[in-house]
Amino acid sequence: MMRPRLRQRLNVKPIRGLSFNKMIPNILTLLALCSGMTAIRFGLEEHWHQAVIAIIVAGIFDGIDGRIARLLKGTSEFGAELDSLSDFVSFGVAPALLMYLWSVQSLLSLGWVVALLFTICCGLRLARFNTQIGADLPPYAYNFFTGVPAPAGAGLALIPMILNFEFGWSGFRSGWFGAVVLAAIGALMVSRVPTFSMKRFHVPREWVLAMLLIIAGLAALATTEPWAMLLIIGIIYIASIPLSVRAYNKLRRAADEMRAASRGELIELERPEAG
């Protein structure tokens, strides 16, 4: 009687790697970086309209890569560092270089200093944002950014170019006007001014239809009057800054009052009874 043949099982470990789904956020970040670098190329070739559009496209990619990463559970330290590098190039270097080539180089050395300061402010703002990741913040602070975020700052820095594209007045290309805008937006990026964060923004049910109509209107306007649409968005964002400061201060005062009331109740409970 023959003995049954012993089967030798190979101890093969499954090959583990990163799934493609989790690579999608990093791919979007790289596309944003490529778009920012392409904006610089368009600026060097004096294709100003395409350069501005390239930075807007970089902002769109930057706006969706983090959300997709959280949706696909693909967040990582590598992705966060790559995102910061992409933001610095696309929203710090590219807008400053475009504004320098298009406008502020007429101020010679002063124009270059202003462009450098804008880039430095963007780098400092991104560094501060990275240090706040995982920090223990009060609950109300999670609804706000500290200072103007880099993508919004890049868009606001390009307002002189967009104004010139829309109205055609050469005064918007003044080196002094461009320098003031760059300096002001750079200061807002490194400031402590609270600005709304759309990550936790919730639309009330009664405003959903109106919000959809507004978005549809902006989308329609983008197909016919893209520069006017960008100006409207910029004006709305600038107008929202005082509102965000007011909302932040209101929430902070409410939190301080709650803490003071809780401390007072705790003191009352710890106070020994008379007699």
Residue pairs with C-beta under 8 A, 6 or more apart in sequence:
21 72
21 74
22 72
22 73
22 74
23 74
24 68
24 72
24 74
25 65
25 66
25 68
25 69
25 72
25 74
25 75
25 79
26 65
26 74
26 78
26 79
26 82
28 61
28 64
28 65
28 68
29 61
29 62
29 65
29 79
29 82
29 83
29 86
30 82
30 86
31 61
32 57
32 58
32 59
32 61
32 62
32 65
32 86
32 87
32 90
33 58
33 85
33 86
33 89
33 90
35 54
35 55
35 57
35 58
35 61
35 90
36 54
36 55
36 58
36 86
36 89
36 90
36 91
36 93
36 94
37 89
37 90
37 94
38 54
39 50
39 51
39 52
39 54
39 55
39 58
39 90
39 94
39 98
40 51
40 93
40 94
40 97
40 98
42 48
42 50
42 51
42 54
43 51
43 94
43 97
43 98
43 101
43 102
44 101
46 101
48 98
48 102
48 161
48 165
49 165
51 94
51 98
52 98
52 158
52 161
52 162
52 165
54 94
55 90
55 91
55 94
55 95
55 98
55 154
55 155
55 158
56 155
56 230
58 86
58 90
58 91
58 94
58 151
59 90
59 91
59 151
59 154
59 155
62 83
62 86
62 87
62 90
62 91
62 151
63 151
65 79
65 83
66 75
66 83
68 74
69 75
69 79
80 130
80 133
84 126
84 129
84 130
87 122
87 126
87 150
87 151
88 122
88 123
88 126
88 150
90 154
91 122
91 150
91 151
91 153
91 154
92 118
92 119
92 122
92 123
92 126
92 150
92 154
93 119
94 154
95 118
95 153
95 154
95 157
95 158
96 115
96 116
96 118
96 119
96 122
96 157
96 182
97 115
98 158
98 161
99 115
99 118
99 157
99 158
99 160
99 161
99 178
99 181
99 182
100 111
100 112
100 115
102 161
102 173
102 178
103 111
103 160
103 161
103 173
103 174
103 175
103 177
103 178
104 110
104 111
104 112
104 114
104 115
104 175
104 178
104 179
104 182
105 111
105 112
105 175
106 174
106 175
107 114
107 175
107 176
107 179
110 179
111 175
111 178
111 179
114 178
114 179
114 182
114 183
115 182
117 182
117 183
117 186
118 157
118 182
118 183
118 185
118 186
120 186
121 153
121 186
121 187
121 189
121 190
122 150
122 153
122 154
122 186
122 189
124 189
124 190
125 147
125 148
125 149
125 150
125 153
125 189
125 190
126 150
128 146
128 147
128 190
129 145
129 146
129 149
132 146
138 252
138 255
139 255
140 248
140 251
140 252
140 254
140 255
141 194
141 248
142 197
142 200
143 196
143 197
143 200
143 201
143 251
144 194
144 195
144 196
144 197
144 244
144 248
145 194
145 195
145 196
145 197
146 192
146 193
146 194
147 188
147 189
147 190
147 191
147 192
147 193
147 195
148 156
148 185
148 188
148 189
148 191
148 193
148 195
148 241
149 189
149 195
150 189
152 195
152 237
153 185
153 186
153 188
153 189
155 230
155 233
155 234
155 237
156 181
156 185
156 188
156 234
156 237
156 238
157 181
157 182
157 185
157 186
159 181
159 231
159 234
160 172
160 173
160 177
160 178
160 181
161 172
162 227
162 230
162 231
162 234
163 169
163 172
163 231
164 170
164 172
164 173
165 227
166 225
166 227
166 228
166 231
171 177
188 241
193 241
193 244
193 245
194 244
194 245
194 248
195 240
195 241
195 244
196 240
196 243
196 244
196 247
203 211
218 229
218 232
218 233
221 228
221 229
221 232
222 229
